[in-house]
Every structure is written in structure tokens, then in C-alpha cells.
Amino acid sequence: MAIEDLMQQRVSRRWVVKAGAAGTLFLLTGCTSAANSGAGTSSGPKKGGTLHMAQVPDIIPSGLFGQNFPNTAVGRLVYNTLTEYDHKTLKPNPSLATSWQLAGDGTSLTLELRKDVKFHSGRPFGPGDVIFSIQNIQDPKRASQLRSTAAVITDASGSGSTVKLRLSHAASNLFDLFEIMFIVDKDTLPDMLSGKNLNGTGPFVWKQWNPGDSVALTKNPSYWKPGRPYLDGVELRIIPQAQSLLSSLQAQQTELALGLAPKDYVGLKNNPAFTTQVADTGDAAYYVGCNVKVPPFDRKEVRQAVAYGVDKERILKEVFSGVGNATSIPWPKSSPAYTDTAATHYSYNPNKAKQILQSAGLTNVQAQLAFNSGSPPLSPMAQIVQFNLQQIGITTQTVSYDAAQFIQKLQAGTLPGLWVNVHGFSQLHPATLIVSAFPFNAAKNASNLNDPVYVDLANQAFRASESSAKAVYQKVTDYLLDQQFVIDSVISPGTFVSVNKFKNFTYNMFDYLDFDEAYLA
């Protein structure tokens, strides 16, 4: 994907798009990413009612700005963003912003906003809300993974329905920020952080959160898209056990399951009672992380030995039932940074892994291996990694953390020597991964890697022009393969399973569910 297509840095361009029955949904999700439209458009009647959905981990309202997977089920239902990507081209389409104009040098941007939008509280939306939302992402207390991108915006002003942004330098991934940044209400931010009330402009109004149990949303009668949403409401149920999640769907107590365990998804693919979908974003990359402050993983040759010692094809087959692909890099095949050669760099080679450890003078290495229990695939993945590492001379003790604990430790850089988890962001502009995602952020990452060379590469990708982008991406990929502080293993897209009567749901490029057009047939 050309940088010019994403950011229009070479030539200022302007898009103008004119913006344009009830039900309630329950959602089931397991903590992988979201998927494509449930079953497409139907000629049947679009019914209302309550849609029931469910997921394994509870939401984390205070982590909504940190782009954490447990919140992908509800974020876009309550809030809107400025723009929304076309999944095939990564060209931004209007949402709360109707048009925009980027200066030729990429250092200023003018946005025109919708004039007919209100928050759920009834207060009109305007330029001040965009400016506040940017400042909120820039605030270190929010722990946003997009803070580095937002920090490029050095000045913002608004008048009427216009927002003008000034940037410290051209940013190749600016619209990644607009894809993910929810427009929030400053007056109710404390209530949002506590989960008491999320006051957005989206299709559904926050009704109640019962921690560990459920979230209830009701239809926004004043939504800015005429006649939408069709659903009267949505209820998200928290079902901590993956098997119970499956049972609830099979009994049709829920209409949509997000992130079922891969084997359960594959088991339902040919069941005529359900519609199965695989996300087209390719964002869910499962990896082994290394804390470079914990010996012996402070030595890159040891991390490389781990990379050779992990049987990625076995993980793909046994944990993900073949849904996805084994890989040595974070980039999905749709990324401009992807190459086949890089993806197969660390093919399974336990003998080579042993030789590396022996050359390093290491025998009987002991380590902790943590995993996020909020994502069903991670426990069996950890078991395979543990077995693989034992075969090359690294004995590990597994440690389980729930989703909230794991994310806190990931953000703080306090995970043990090794861990398994899933990351996103690689489906967006390549710069976003290395300046934003917690596992990769060059400025501060979960592995505690602090390297000026890496920081310089991140800055190059951040500022890359169309002509320089390919060479920069290759240098970034070569660095990641050499350092192996993040050992990517499998990219397995998120999956959706829905009952056939639930139609036309979709998601954005970060897998936040979009029910603007969803209905029960």
C-alpha cells in the first residue's frame, strides 16, 4: 500500500462524502479479534429486539484508550471515530469528519465535521470534542498505544464545524489514529473511566455494567445516521469458560460469538444453523515475548535460540486448527512490509537452537513463562512453547494472569523472562506497530528494549515517503528478526460465529464491532 494512498502527503487531496427496525444483540467473544459481516445483506425484514453476545474476558473501561482487546466488543457501539478505513485499500472514509485536506508537506490538516451529531447526554458535538479527544490520547495517564502518533499534533484549533491541526512533522500513519481514537465527552470522562457511564455519539447508549457479568446497551434514538440502528439494544455477557461460551451459542442463548477457540470455530463451519466468518484484518499475531532485563534473555542469541526452538507449525495446527499462518514477522500478507523470505526466517530447528545455547555456554536454563488467561488460545500455546523449550534445554514454569493483570504488567514492562500473548496494529500502517504497540514501541516497550538504533528506525518509518517506504520497512523487519525480543509465531485472524438470523454486522480495522447496519432477520 503506497504511503500516498494512505496519507496523501505528496498532493493535498480532499474527499467529501454525504452521510446518509430496532433490536437488541448479545455478543459472545473470547478475546481474539473481530470478523467480517455476519451473513451479508438479506432481503428479509430488518427486525428489532435485543441481541445477546458474550465473551471470555470482562471489559476494562479504564483501558478503553489503551486499545485493549476486551473492549473491542463495545467501543464502537458507544462511540464514533473521525474516519473509518476501507479494508482493502486503507483509504479513510468519513465518519464524524465529513472531509479533510492535508497540506502538501504533511504538516497541517483541516477537518470538516458533521453538524448534526449529539452525545447521548444531548450535548452537541463540535470541534472542541475532537481537540479534547486528541489531548486525552496524548495524556500519559491514558496509556494509549497511539500516544506517540497523537503527540505529533502540536496545535489544534476549532471554529464552527472546522478543526485545524498542526503537526511537528509529516506522519505516515495519522489516519490510523483517527481510525482508533474514540471521540469522548470531557464532562463525563471520570464516569467513563470507572465504567459508570460511557457518553458517546454512537448507535447505542450505555445502560449498565455489572463487572464480571454483563454490559447492557440500548438504542440511541437520536443517532446521526437516519433510521439506525435497527437493533433495540445489545447485551454483552461475560462467560469466563471457553466451553461454556460454545455451549451458550449452540443453545442459541446468544446470537453472536466472538473469538471462539479455533477448534470450536472449525467444528461449527459446516453447521447449517450458523454463519462463520474469518476477519480480513489479519491483525491477531500470537507471539513469545522476552524481557531483555531478565537474564539470559538479555542476550539476543538466546532469544534467537528460542525463536528456532518454537514449533510454529505445531502451534498453528493444534492451537489454531490451521486457521492462519505460521510466521517469523508481525506483518500479515496484506502489509506492505511483508515478504515471504522474512516470514520463514525462523523455521523450526531445535538442533540449531541447542547449538546456539551451547555456544553461549548455557545449560539447564530456568525461566518463568507467563500467559494471558483471558485469551483461550494462549494456555495451549504456552503448553507447546513450554514443551519445545524443554527440548532445547530451557525449563519453564508457567504463570497465569487474568486479562486485567496481564495488560497491567505488559504496559509496565514487569512480565517475567518469557510470556505468550497476542498483539495487533500490524494490519495498519507499519509505522504504527513500532511507535505504538506495547510489545514493539521503540520508545518504551513491554520487553524493556532500549536501543537508539531501533528508535531511529521507528522515526524513519514514521516519516517515510512513498519512495523511501519499502527500504525502511525492510530495515525494520531485519532489525526485528535480529533482535527477537518479540518472537512472532502465528497470525490467526479473528473469527465470528453467528446464528443465521443475525445479519450485516461489521468491524473496523482494529476489530471494534460496528452494528450500525446490523439487524435480526
N, C-alpha and C positions, 0 to 999 in steps of 0.2 A: 504494500500500500504506500503510495507516494506521500511524502510529507505535505506536498502542495495540496493533495486531495483532503488531507486531514485538517490542515491549519491555514491554508490559503496565505502562506507567508510571502509568496513571491508576488502575487497580484491581489489587490484588495477586491473582495467579492461581496455580494450582498444577496441573501436569499429572503424572499418574502413568501410566507405560506399562510393562507387564511385558515383559521381554526374552524373547525366546524362552526313487561318492562321491569321490574325490580326483583331482587332476590338476595339471599344471604348464603355465603360459602364457608365451609370448614376446610382447612388446609392441613395436610399431613406432611411434614418434612423431616428429613433425617440428618441434616447438616452437610449436604453436598449442594451443588449449585442448582439453579432453576433450569427449566426446559422450555421447549417451544410451545406454540399454540396447541391447546388440548386436542382438538379434532378439526380445527379449521372452521369455516363458516358453514352454517346449516340453514336450510330453507324453512325449518320448523319455527314455531313460535318461540319468542325470547321471553322466558318466564322469570318471575321474581322468586323470592324465598330466601332462605338462609343457607349459605354454602358452608359446609363443615370441612375444615382442613386440620392437619396435625403434623407435628414434627418431634424429633427426639429431644433436642435441646430447647431450653426456655429462651425467650428473647432476653436481650440485655439493653434496656432503653438507654442507659448511660453510655453504651458503646455504639450508639447509632452513628455517631460521627467518625467512629474508627473503622467503619466498613467491615463489620464482623458478620460472618455467615448466618448466625442465628436470627439476625434481623432482616434478612432478605425477604422473608415471608410477608412482612407488614410495612416496611419502609415506604415503598412506592404506592401502597394503598392509601396511606395517610398524607403523604407529601407529594409534591411535584418537583421536577428539576427544570433548569433553564432550557436544556436541549436534550434530544434523545437520538442516539446513533442509529443509522441504518446498519443492520448486522452484516450485510455483505460488503458494503463499501466504506463503512466507518465515516460516512459523511453525516454531520449533525442535522437533525430535523428540528423544527420549532416545537416548543412546549410552552413554558411561561414566557420565554423570549420568542417573539414572532419573526424577528430578523436581526441581522448583525452585520457590522462592517469592520474588518480588520485592516489596519494600516499596512502599507506595502512593506515596511520594515518590521512588522510584527510587534511593535511596542505600544500600541494603543488599540482599543476595541470599543466600539459603540454598540450597545444593545437596545433594541426597541422591545418593550414589554407589553403584554396583554393588559387591557384596561378594564376587563370585566371579571376580574378574579377577586374572591374574598377568602379570608381564612375562615375556618369553621366557627370561630367566635363571632364572625360578622364583620370584622375589620377589613377594609380594602387592602389589597396587596399593592405594593408600589416599589419604586427604586430603593427606598431605604431598607426594605427587607432583603434585597439582593446584596446590598452593601454589608448589612449586618451578618448575613449568612457567610459571606466571604471572610469577614473578620472573625467569625466564630470558628471557621475551619483553621484560620491562622493561629488561633489561641492554643498554646501547647497543652493546656488542661484538657482539651477535647481529644487528644491522642489520635488525631485524624491522620490516616496514611496519605492523604492528599495535601498535607500542610505544606510540604516543600513546593508543590505546584502553586498553591494559593499564595505563598509568600512572594512569588514573582509579581503579584499585583501590589504595587506600591501606593497607588492612589485611586480612589473611586468617588465619583460624584453623581448625583441624580437630579433630574428636573422633569416634571410632568411624567411621561412614561419612558424616559430615556435614562440609561445608565452609561456612564463613560468610565472606562478602566484604563489605567496607565500601567505598563509593565516595565520592570527593570531591564528585561531583555526578551527577545522572542522566545516563546515556549512552545515546543512542537506538540505538547500534549495538553494544551489548555482546555480543549473541549472534553478531555477525559474528566477534568474537574467538574465541568458543567453536567456531564452525564451522571455523576455520582452525588454531587452536592445538593442535599435537600434544602429547599427554601423554608426557613423556620421563622417562628414568631418570637421576637425578643422578649415580649412581655410575659410569655408563659414558658420560657426556657427552663426555669427551675422545676416546674411541674413535669416537663418533658424528661429531664434527666432522672427524675425519681420514678418515672413511669405512671405518674398520677394522671397526666393528660398530655397527649400529643396533639398540638393545634396546628394543622397544616392546611393546605389548599386542595388536597387530593380527593378522590372519589368517595372515600369512607371516613367517617367521624369516629374518633376514639371514644369508646364507651367505658371499658373496664379491663384492667389487667389483674388477674389472680396469679401471682408468682408461682411458678411450678405447675400450673394447671391449665390456664386458658387466657386468651385475649378475645374480647368482643368488639366488633366494629359495626357501625350502622351506616346506611346510605347517606351521602351528603346531598340533601335536596337542592342545594344551590351550587352544584358543581358547574364549572365554567364550560364543560362540554355538554351541549343541549341533549337532554334525554338520557344522559349517562350518570351513573352506571345503571345497568339493568338489575343487578342484584340488590336486594334489600339490606343485606348485611353479610358479614364474614365472621366466622368464629374459628380461631386457631386453637387447637388443642395440643397440649404438651403430653406426649406419650414416650416416656423415657426408654422403653424397651423396643428394640427393632422388631421383634417377633410380634409384639402387641400392636405395633404400627401396621404391620402387614395384615394382621387379623381384623383390625378395625376397617381397613379398606375392603378386604374380601367380604366382610359382612355388610358393606356399603353403609356403615355408620358414618363414613366420611366420603366426600366426593373427589378429593384430590390428595394424592400422596406425593410429597416432595422428598427426594433423596432416600428412597428405599435402598436397603442393602442391595448391591448389584445382583446377587443370586436371586433375590426376591423379584427384582425388576425383570430379569431374564425369564423367570418362571411364569410371569404374567404376560409376556409379549404375545403369545398366541391365544390368550384367553379372550373370547369374543365379547365378554362383559366389560372389558376395559380398553382404554386407548393409551398406548405407551408412546413416549416421546424422548428423544435424546437432545439435549441443548446444543445449539450450534455455536455457542460462545467459546468452547474449548478452554475454559478458564480454570477448571479444577485440577491442579497439579499436586500430586502427592509426593512427599519428599522426606528424606532423612536430614535433619538439621544437626549442625555441630557447633558447640560453644567453644570458640577458639581460645577462651580464657581457662579452659579446663584441660590439663594435660591428659593424654598425649595428643589431644585433638587441636592443640596449638601448632602442630606440625602438619603442613599441607600434605606431606607424603602419607601420613597416617589417614588423613581424610580421603586421599585418593585410593588408599587400600580399601577403605570402607566402600567407596564407590564401585570398585571392581568386585567386592565381596557380596554385594546385594544382588540377589537374583530377581531382576525386574520383571522378566517374562513370567516367572512363577507368581509374583505378586499380581500381575495383570490377569493371569489365568484363574488363580484361586481366590483372590480377594474381589476382583472386579469382573469376574466371569467373562473376560475377554472384551469388555466394553471400554474402548480407549486404545492407547498405545504405550508401550514401554519407551522410555526416553532418557537421555542424559542432560537435557536442557529444559528450561522452563517454557520455551515458546511452543505454542500449538502450531500445527502445519499451516494455519491461515496467517501466521505472523510474518511480517517482512524480515524478521530476524532469524527465521527458521532455515536450517539446512539439514539434509539427510545425514551428511558426514558427522556433524556435531551431535545429532540425536542418537547416534550409535557409538559414540566415543568410548563410553564405559560399558562395553558388553560384559556379561557375567564371566569372570575369570578368577576363581578362588585361588588357583595356584599362583597367579601373579600377585594377588593380594597378600598371600603368605610371604612371598619373596620380598615384597616391599617392607612388610613389618620386620622380617628377619634382618634385612639390610639396615633398618633403623635401630636395630638392637633391642627390639621389643618382643617380649614373650609374656603370655598369661596376662594380658591387659584386662583390667576390671573397669566397668563403666555402668552408669545408670542410663536407661533408655525410657524416656517419658512419652506418653501419648495422650491425645485429647479424646476422652471417653464420649464427648458429645457428637462425634462423627463415627457412625457404625463401622466403616471400613478400617479405621485406624487400629483397632485392637488386633484383628487378624493380621494386618500388615506388620504390626510390631512383633508379633509372634514369629513371622517369617524372617524378619530382619534379625531378631534375636538368634534364631537357629543359624542363619547364614553367617553371622559374625562369630558364633561359637566355632564354626568350622574353620575359620581363618585365625583363631587364637584370641578373640575378644569376647570375654564373658560379660554379659549384661544382666542387670536387674531391672525389670520393667516397673515403671511408676505411672499410675493413672491419675489424671486430673480431670475434673469436670470442665465444661467449656469455659465458664467464667474464670476459674482458677488458671487454666491453661493460657487463656488470652492475656490475663494479667501478667503472668510470668514471661510470655512471649514478648509483650511490649516492654517489660522491664529488663529483658536480657538475663533473666535469672533461671532459665531452664538448665537442666544438668548437661553432661557432656554430649549426649545424643538424644534426639527426640524424633518422632514421626508426626507429621501434620499435613495439612492441605493449604495451598496458597492460591490466590487469584492474581489479577492485574496483568498477567502476561498476555491476555487476549486483547488488551487495549494498546495504546501506543507503547513501543518498547521502553521509552524513557520512563514511563510511569512505574514500571516494576522496580527499577533501580534507584529511583528517587522517592518512592512512596511506600512500597510494600514492606511490612515489618521484617520479613526474613531477608530482604535484599537491600534495604535502604542504605545507600552509601554513607550517609551522614551518621546514622545510628540504626543498627540492625540487631535482630534477636541473637545473632551469633557473636556479637561484640567484636566484629572485624572492623578495624580502623586502619585504613590504608589510603594514603594520598593518591596513589595511582588509581584506585577504584573511584575515589571522589572525582578525579579529573575525567575519567571515562563517563561517569554519570553526567557531569556537566556538558561533555561533548554531545551525548545523546539528547540532553535537554535542549540544546541549541542547534541540533543538526538540521541542515538544509536538505533539500531533495538530493542534491548532487553528492553530499557527503554521508548521507544516512547509511547506506549499505556497508561502507567501510567501517563506520563507527560501530554498527551492530555486530560486525564480525569480531572487532576488538573486544567488545563487551562479552560476547559469547566465549571467546578464547580465554578471557580472564576468569569467567565463572567456571569453566572446565578445569582450569589450572588450580584454582583455589579450593573448589569443592566445599565451601562452608555450607552451602545448600546442595544436597545431593538429590536432584530431581530423579524420580523413578518411574512414575506413571502419570500420564494425563488421561483422566477418565471423566468425560463430560457428565454434567448433572443429568438426572433422569426425572421424568414425571410419569405418574400413572394416575389416570382419572377414570371415573365412571363415564360411560358414553354420553350421558345426558348433559355433562358439563362441557361447554364449548367455548372456544375463541379466547382463551387466556393467553397471555404472552409475558415477556420479561424484557428488561433492558440488558445492556452489555455487561452489567455487573450482577445479573440474575435477580434483581429486585422484581418481584411479581407485579404485573400490570393487568388489572381486571377492568379497565375502562370499557372494553367491549365484551367482556365475559358474560355468559348467561347460562341458564339451565333450560334445556330444550324439553 
